[in-house]
C-alpha cells in the first residue's frame, strides 16, 4: 500500500459489485489530539476534514458499491461513532472529530477490539452474498498507547481476510524518543511495513485513508 499510488477512483469504469470490503477507521480522540498542525487547525480537526474528504470521494466514485465504512473513536475507552454501512448510506457532511466524547488517555487496544467485533460480524455474514468479503482496519494515533495493542493486532491479523493499516499523526519536526517509540509501535501494528505511514497534515491523512481503504486482500484499485 503506497499513498503515492492512489488511484483516481472517479476514472474507473462503472462495474457491479465484485467484492465487498469494509473499511473501519479507528481514530484517536485522546487529549493530545487538540495539538495544532502545520495547517493551523488541531489534529482532531484535521482528522475530521480527512475523513469527510475520504467519504465524499468514495460516495462519488464508480466503485462505491464495493465498499462499506465504519468509524470507531477511542481514548482510554472506545465507542462506535458510525456503524458499518455501505458508503452510499454514510453522511460525508457529519462531524468526524474523534475528540467528541473523548479527550482522555490513549489505548489503541480498546479501539482495535471494538473494531474487531465489527469486523467479525461483517465477515460472519459473508454467506449473505456471492462476492468475497474483506476488512481493512485503519488505525490513526498520535502517540504511545497503554495496554497491549500489539497483542490485539496480532490476534486480528490471524484472519487472512483482515488487513491492518496504521499511521502515526506526528508533530512536524518533533523527533523525541517517545515519538520514535510511538512510530515503531504503529509500524508493528500494521500488516506489513507497506501498510504504515507517518503523517503530519490533513492532506497526508486523506491520502493515507484513501490508499488504506483500497489496500485489502481482495481489492486491487489501480
C-alpha positions as CSV (number, residue, x, y, z in Angstrom):
1,X,0.0,0.0,0.0
2,X,1.6,3.3,-1.1
3,X,-0.2,6.6,-0.8
4,X,1.9,7.8,-3.8
5,X,0.0,5.3,-5.9
6,X,-3.6,6.3,-5.0
7,X,-5.9,5.5,-7.9
8,X,-8.3,8.1,-9.3
9,X,-11.4,6.3,-8.3
10,X,-13.6,8.5,-10.4
11,X,-11.9,7.4,-13.6
12,X,-12.7,3.7,-13.1
13,X,-15.5,2.3,-15.3
14,X,-18.8,1.6,-13.6
15,X,-19.0,-2.1,-12.6
16,X,-21.4,-4.1,-10.5
17,X,-20.2,-5.2,-7.0
18,X,-17.3,-7.6,-7.5
19,X,-16.2,-7.7,-3.8
20,X,-17.4,-6.2,-0.5
21,X,-14.7,-4.6,1.6
22,X,-15.4,-3.0,5.0
23,X,-13.0,-0.2,6.0
24,X,-13.0,0.6,9.7
25,X,-11.4,3.9,10.7
26,X,-10.0,3.6,14.3
27,X,-9.4,7.2,15.3
28,X,-7.5,8.5,18.3
29,X,-9.5,11.0,20.4
30,X,-7.1,11.4,23.2
31,X,-6.3,14.8,24.8
32,X,-3.2,15.4,22.7
33,X,-5.3,15.5,19.6
34,X,-6.1,19.1,20.5
35,X,-2.5,20.0,19.5
36,X,-2.1,22.2,16.4
37,X,-0.9,21.0,13.0
38,X,1.0,23.0,10.3
39,X,-2.4,23.6,8.7
40,X,-3.3,25.9,11.8
41,X,-6.0,23.5,12.9
42,X,-5.9,20.9,15.7
43,X,-5.1,17.3,14.9
44,X,-8.7,16.3,15.7
45,X,-10.0,18.9,13.3
46,X,-7.5,17.6,10.6
47,X,-8.9,14.1,11.1
48,X,-12.4,15.3,10.7
49,X,-11.5,17.0,7.5
50,X,-9.6,14.0,6.1
51,X,-12.5,11.6,7.0
52,X,-15.1,13.7,5.3
53,X,-13.0,14.1,2.2
54,X,-12.4,10.3,2.1
55,X,-16.1,9.6,2.4
56,X,-17.1,12.2,-0.2
57,X,-14.6,10.7,-2.7
58,X,-15.8,7.2,-2.1
59,X,-19.5,8.2,-2.3
60,X,-18.9,9.9,-5.7
61,X,-16.8,7.1,-7.2
62,X,-18.0,4.4,-9.6
63,X,-16.7,1.7,-7.3
64,X,-18.7,2.9,-4.3
65,X,-20.9,-0.3,-4.3
66,X,-17.8,-2.3,-3.4
67,X,-17.2,-0.5,0.0
68,X,-18.8,-0.2,3.4
69,X,-17.4,2.0,6.2
70,X,-17.5,2.1,10.0
71,X,-15.8,4.5,12.4
72,X,-14.6,3.8,15.9
73,X,-13.2,6.5,18.1
74,X,-11.2,6.0,21.3
75,X,-9.2,7.4,24.1
76,X,-9.0,5.0,27.1
77,X,-12.4,3.8,26.0
78,X,-13.8,3.1,22.5
79,X,-17.2,3.9,21.0
80,X,-18.8,3.1,17.6
81,X,-19.1,6.5,16.0
82,X,-20.5,5.2,12.8
83,X,-21.9,1.6,12.5
84,X,-20.9,-0.4,9.4
85,X,-22.9,0.7,6.4
86,X,-22.5,1.0,2.6
87,X,-20.7,4.2,1.7
88,X,-23.8,5.4,-0.1
89,X,-25.5,5.5,3.3
90,X,-22.7,7.3,5.2
91,X,-23.1,11.0,5.8
92,X,-19.9,12.7,4.5
93,X,-21.2,16.0,6.0
94,X,-21.3,14.6,9.5
95,X,-18.7,15.5,12.1
96,X,-15.9,13.0,12.5
97,X,-13.8,14.9,15.1
98,X,-12.5,12.0,17.2
99,X,-12.3,14.1,20.4
100,X,-16.1,14.3,20.7
101,X,-17.0,12.2,23.8
102,X,-13.3,11.6,24.4
103,X,-10.2,13.6,25.5
104,X,-8.6,11.2,27.9
105,X,-5.6,8.8,27.5
106,X,-4.6,6.6,24.6
107,X,-5.4,2.9,24.5
108,X,-5.3,1.7,20.9
109,X,-6.1,-1.8,22.0
110,X,-9.7,-0.9,23.1
111,X,-10.2,0.6,19.6
112,X,-8.8,-2.5,17.9
113,X,-11.1,-4.7,20.0
114,X,-14.2,-2.7,19.3
115,X,-13.3,-2.7,15.6
116,X,-12.5,-6.4,15.7
117,X,-16.1,-7.1,16.9
118,X,-17.5,-5.1,13.9
119,X,-15.1,-6.9,11.5
120,X,-16.1,-10.4,12.8
121,X,-19.8,-9.6,12.5
122,X,-19.3,-8.4,8.9
123,X,-17.2,-11.4,7.9
124,X,-19.7,-13.8,9.6
125,X,-22.4,-12.6,7.2
126,X,-20.2,-13.4,4.1
127,X,-22.7,-16.2,3.1
128,X,-25.3,-13.5,2.5
129,X,-23.8,-12.6,-0.8
130,X,-21.8,-14.3,-3.5
131,X,-18.8,-11.9,-3.7
132,X,-15.8,-12.2,-1.4
133,X,-15.6,-10.0,1.8
134,X,-12.6,-8.5,3.4
135,X,-11.9,-5.9,6.1
136,X,-9.3,-3.1,6.4
137,X,-8.7,-1.6,9.8
138,X,-7.2,1.9,9.5
139,X,-5.6,2.9,12.8
140,X,-4.7,6.5,13.4
141,X,-3.0,7.7,16.6
142,X,-0.7,10.5,17.6
143,X,1.3,8.8,20.4
144,X,2.2,5.8,22.6
145,X,-0.5,3.5,23.8
146,X,-1.3,2.0,27.2
147,X,-2.4,-1.6,27.3
148,X,-1.4,-4.4,24.9
149,X,-2.4,-3.1,21.4
150,X,0.2,-5.3,19.6
151,X,-1.3,-8.4,21.1
152,X,-4.7,-7.3,20.0
153,X,-3.4,-6.5,16.5
154,X,-1.7,-9.9,16.2
155,X,-4.9,-11.7,17.1
156,X,-6.8,-9.8,14.4
157,X,-4.1,-10.5,11.8
158,X,-4.5,-14.2,12.2
159,X,-7.6,-13.9,10.0
160,X,-6.3,-13.7,6.4
161,X,-9.3,-11.6,5.4
162,X,-8.3,-8.7,7.7
163,X,-5.6,-6.1,6.9
164,X,-4.4,-3.5,9.3
165,X,-3.0,-0.2,8.1
166,X,-1.7,2.3,10.6
167,X,-0.4,5.9,10.8
168,X,1.3,8.0,13.5
169,X,-0.1,11.5,13.2
170,X,3.1,13.1,14.2
171,X,4.1,16.7,15.1
172,X,6.3,18.1,12.3
173,X,9.9,18.4,13.4
174,X,9.3,16.6,16.7
175,X,11.7,13.7,16.9
176,X,11.8,12.7,20.6
177,X,12.4,9.2,21.9
178,X,8.7,9.0,22.7
179,X,7.8,9.9,19.1
180,X,10.2,7.2,17.8
181,X,8.7,4.6,20.2
182,X,5.2,5.5,19.1
183,X,6.2,5.3,15.4
184,X,7.6,1.8,16.0
185,X,4.5,0.7,17.8
186,X,2.3,1.8,14.9
187,X,4.6,0.1,12.4
188,X,4.4,-3.1,14.4
189,X,0.6,-2.9,14.4
190,X,0.4,-2.8,10.6
191,X,0.1,-6.0,8.5
192,X,3.3,-5.1,6.7
193,X,5.8,-2.2,6.5
194,X,4.0,-1.1,3.4
195,X,0.8,-0.7,5.4
196,X,2.3,2.0,7.6
197,X,3.0,5.7,7.1
198,X,3.9,8.7,9.3
199,X,1.5,11.6,8.6
200,X,1.7,15.3,9.5
201,X,-1.2,17.2,7.9
202,X,-4.8,16.7,7.0
203,X,-3.9,16.1,3.3
204,X,-1.4,13.4,4.4
205,X,-4.2,11.7,6.3
206,X,-6.7,12.0,3.4
207,X,-4.2,10.3,1.1
208,X,-3.4,7.7,3.7
209,X,-7.1,6.9,4.4
210,X,-7.8,6.6,0.6
211,X,-4.8,4.4,0.0
212,X,-5.6,2.2,3.0
213,X,-9.2,1.6,2.2
214,X,-8.2,0.4,-1.2
215,X,-5.4,-1.9,0.1
216,X,-7.3,-5.0,1.2
217,X,-6.7,-8.6,0.4
218,X,-9.4,-8.8,-2.3
219,X,-9.4,-5.3,-3.8
220,X,-6.9,-4.1,-6.3
221,X,-7.5,-0.5,-7.3
222,X,-5.0,0.7,-9.8
